[in-house]
Amino acid sequence: MSSVYSTFAAGLLAAVLATPSMAQEAADTAKLTCKEYMALDAAGMTAATTAIKADPMAMAEMKALSDNDAMAKLMKDCEGMPDMNLMDAMHMKM
């Protein structure tokens, strides 16, 4: 019976500790600049693009795009604005 409790406790602890790290990742994505986005590797860029598409501030046009098309659009939106917030650059070009 104690193994059931310890397994439950370990699962609960993992869930509690994982929640702040997931929230931090989402917050960092919202503050991502164009320069930081362009410096990401392919996996990081895909993850950031997916997070941005899921953001309530993303326009409906962005949500309708495939991940690859959204990534290409974000890179184009960032042209010439390396210090601008990625979400702001996206909204300026829409």
Backbone as CSV, one residue per row, in Angstrom:
resi,resn,N_x,N_y,N_z,CA_x,CA_y,CA_z,C_x,C_y,C_z
1,MET,0.804,-1.178,0.000,0.000,0.000,0.000,0.861,1.262,0.000
2,SER,2.009,1.210,0.659,2.868,2.386,0.701,3.450,2.697,-0.673
3,SER,3.633,1.675,-1.518,4.137,1.935,-2.869,3.095,2.681,-3.700
4,VAL,1.830,2.437,-3.452,0.774,3.165,-4.153,0.817,4.643,-3.752
5,TYR,0.954,4.893,-2.455,1.042,6.269,-1.978,2.288,6.974,-2.495
6,SER,3.409,6.284,-2.497,4.639,6.917,-2.967,4.573,7.191,-4.466
7,THR,3.950,6.287,-5.224,3.789,6.515,-6.659,2.873,7.710,-6.903
8,PHE,1.783,7.778,-6.170,0.857,8.903,-6.287,1.548,10.214,-5.913
9,ALA,2.315,10.193,-4.832,3.018,11.393,-4.380,4.047,11.844,-5.412
10,ALA,4.756,10.885,-5.996,5.759,11.227,-7.008,5.094,11.844,-8.241
11,GLY,3.965,11.285,-8.650,3.239,11.838,-9.790,2.712,13.232,-9.513
12,LEU,2.187,13.426,-8.321,1.688,14.738,-7.935,2.816,15.764,-7.868
13,LEU,3.932,15.367,-7.317,5.091,16.253,-7.238,5.585,16.633,-8.632
14,ALA,5.623,15.663,-9.533,6.063,15.943,-10.905,5.116,16.924,-11.585
15,ALA,3.826,16.758,-11.370,2.845,17.664,-11.976,2.978,19.076,-11.419
16,VAL,3.197,19.179,-10.125,3.333,20.503,-9.494,4.600,21.197,-9.965
17,LEU,5.679,20.462,-10.087,6.938,21.070,-10.515,6.951,21.373,-12.003
18,ALA,6.228,20.617,-12.803,6.227,20.841,-14.252,5.404,22.062,-14.629
19,THR,4.380,22.379,-13.891,3.489,23.486,-14.239,4.210,24.829,-14.331
20,PRO,5.033,25.225,-13.358,5.730,26.513,-13.506,6.688,26.544,-14.688
21,SER,7.330,25.427,-14.993,8.266,25.434,-16.111,7.528,25.585,-17.433
22,MET,6.348,24.987,-17.553,5.564,25.155,-18.769,5.075,26.593,-18.891
23,ALA,4.664,27.181,-17.795,4.204,28.568,-17.821,5.349,29.502,-18.187
24,GLN,6.537,29.226,-17.689,7.702,30.054,-18.003,8.011,29.988,-19.491
25,GLU,7.907,28.797,-20.090,8.179,28.651,-21.519,7.187,29.483,-22.324
26,ALA,5.921,29.457,-21.929,4.913,30.235,-22.637,5.178,31.729,-22.485
27,ALA,5.585,32.154,-21.306,5.868,33.566,-21.081,7.070,34.000,-21.912
28,ASP,8.079,33.176,-21.997,9.254,33.506,-22.790,8.898,33.600,-24.268
29,THR,8.024,32.740,-24.746,7.611,32.784,-26.149,6.894,34.091,-26.442
30,ALA,6.103,34.580,-25.509,5.386,35.840,-25.707,6.339,37.023,-25.766
31,LYS,7.496,36.918,-25.134,8.467,38.015,-25.107,9.584,37.839,-26.132
32,LEU,9.516,36.819,-26.932,10.562,36.484,-27.890,10.730,37.601,-28.920
33,THR,11.961,38.021,-29.135,12.224,39.029,-30.164,12.496,38.330,-31.491
34,CYS,12.436,39.085,-32.546,12.716,38.531,-33.870,14.135,37.955,-33.929
35,LYS,15.078,38.658,-33.330,16.471,38.214,-33.334,16.606,36.859,-32.628
36,GLU,15.936,36.711,-31.488,15.987,35.446,-30.744,15.294,34.333,-31.522
37,TYR,14.189,34.659,-32.172,13.459,33.665,-32.967,14.326,33.163,-34.115
38,MET,14.969,34.079,-34.817,15.804,33.701,-35.963,17.032,32.899,-35.533
39,ALA,17.459,33.044,-34.275,18.632,32.322,-33.779,18.305,30.899,-33.326
40,LEU,17.017,30.556,-33.230,16.629,29.216,-32.784,16.973,28.171,-33.832
41,ASP,17.195,26.930,-33.373,17.361,25.838,-34.321,15.976,25.450,-34.847
42,ALA,15.915,24.498,-35.772,14.649,24.137,-36.414,13.610,23.656,-35.404
43,ALA,14.023,22.840,-34.456,13.081,22.323,-33.457,12.570,23.444,-32.561
44,GLY,13.446,24.346,-32.160,13.046,25.473,-31.332,12.123,26.426,-32.070
45,MET,12.416,26.640,-33.347,11.590,27.522,-34.159,10.191,26.923,-34.344
46,THR,10.135,25.612,-34.551,8.847,24.938,-34.692,8.047,25.025,-33.400
47,ALA,8.705,24.803,-32.269,8.020,24.883,-30.974,7.519,26.296,-30.709
48,ALA,8.339,27.287,-31.008,7.928,28.677,-30.800,6.773,29.051,-31.721
49,THR,6.821,28.607,-32.967,5.752,28.893,-33.926,4.443,28.276,-33.466
50,THR,4.506,27.036,-32.995,3.307,26.362,-32.493,2.733,27.107,-31.295
51,ALA,3.594,27.555,-30.396,3.136,28.298,-29.218,2.526,29.634,-29.615
52,ILE,3.101,30.291,-30.592,2.577,31.586,-31.032,1.230,31.408,-31.720
53,LYS,1.087,30.350,-32.525,-0.193,30.087,-33.171,-1.286,29.801,-32.143
54,ALA,-0.924,29.210,-31.024,-1.894,28.879,-29.974,-2.220,30.088,-29.097
55,ASP,-1.423,31.129,-29.176,-1.630,32.320,-28.356,-2.935,33.007,-28.752
56,PRO,-3.724,33.424,-27.774,-4.983,34.109,-28.099,-4.785,35.417,-28.868
57,MET,-3.602,36.002,-28.777,-3.324,37.251,-29.485,-3.001,37.027,-30.961
58,ALA,-2.763,35.786,-31.356,-2.453,35.495,-32.756,-3.705,35.716,-33.600
59,MET,-3.520,36.283,-34.758,-4.646,36.554,-35.645,-5.178,35.247,-36.219
60,ALA,-6.430,35.242,-36.622,-7.058,34.041,-37.184,-6.313,33.576,-38.431
61,GLU,-5.794,34.518,-39.200,-5.035,34.179,-40.405,-3.820,33.319,-40.060
62,MET,-3.169,33.641,-38.969,-1.983,32.901,-38.534,-2.358,31.499,-38.089
63,LYS,-3.465,31.372,-37.382,-3.894,30.074,-36.872,-4.274,29.127,-37.993
64,ALA,-4.709,29.668,-39.125,-5.125,28.838,-40.251,-3.943,28.294,-41.053
65,LEU,-2.760,28.854,-40.869,-1.580,28.427,-41.624,-0.996,27.141,-41.061
66,SER,-0.332,26.370,-41.925,0.417,25.210,-41.444,1.625,25.721,-40.663
67,ASP,2.250,24.849,-39.890,3.419,25.272,-39.107,4.525,25.825,-40.002
68,ASN,4.786,25.157,-41.119,5.855,25.620,-42.018,5.514,26.972,-42.636
69,ASP,4.263,27.156,-43.050,3.860,28.442,-43.624,3.888,29.546,-42.566
70,ALA,3.462,29.208,-41.347,3.496,30.189,-40.255,4.931,30.588,-39.933
71,MET,5.834,29.606,-39.962,7.247,29.884,-39.694,7.807,30.817,-40.765
72,ALA,7.484,30.546,-42.021,7.961,31.388,-43.116,7.399,32.803,-42.986
73,LYS,6.121,32.904,-42.597,5.501,34.216,-42.426,6.168,34.993,-41.301
74,LEU,6.442,34.328,-40.193,7.103,35.004,-39.072,8.496,35.478,-39.459
75,MET,9.234,34.663,-40.206,10.572,35.083,-40.634,10.476,36.299,-41.552
76,LYS,9.484,36.301,-42.442,9.303,37.441,-43.342,8.888,38.688,-42.556
77,ASP,7.992,38.512,-41.567,7.546,39.638,-40.752,8.691,40.266,-39.974
78,CYS,9.687,39.470,-39.637,10.804,39.954,-38.822,11.889,40.664,-39.631
79,GLU,11.813,40.600,-40.946,12.848,41.214,-41.775,13.026,42.685,-41.421
80,GLY,14.238,43.060,-41.093,14.573,44.448,-40.806,14.174,44.933,-39.421
81,MET,13.659,44.048,-38.569,13.231,44.457,-37.229,13.745,43.473,-36.177
82,PRO,15.057,43.297,-36.038,15.574,42.265,-35.135,15.242,42.465,-33.663
83,ASP,15.071,43.694,-33.223,14.821,43.945,-31.804,13.341,44.003,-31.446
84,MET,12.479,43.883,-32.435,11.042,43.959,-32.172,10.530,42.630,-31.624
85,ASN,9.554,42.726,-30.756,8.879,41.540,-30.231,8.236,40.811,-31.410
86,LEU,8.360,39.496,-31.436,7.870,38.690,-32.552,6.368,38.882,-32.775
87,MET,5.601,38.912,-31.703,4.147,39.083,-31.833,3.817,40.456,-32.413
88,ASP,4.566,41.478,-32.005,4.333,42.831,-32.539,4.673,42.881,-34.029
89,ALA,5.765,42.247,-34.417,6.150,42.230,-35.828,5.082,41.533,-36.664
90,MET,4.519,40.466,-36.122,3.486,39.732,-36.837,2.256,40.625,-37.048
91,HIS,1.876,41.375,-36.035,0.691,42.228,-36.137,0.925,43.429,-37.054
92,MET,2.158,43.921,-37.127,2.455,45.064,-37.989,2.318,44.706,-39.461
93,LYS,2.644,43.465,-39.817,2.666,43.069,-41.221,1.328,42.498,-41.698
94,MET,0.360,42.317,-40.806,-0.906,41.705,-41.226,-1.806,42.697,-41.885
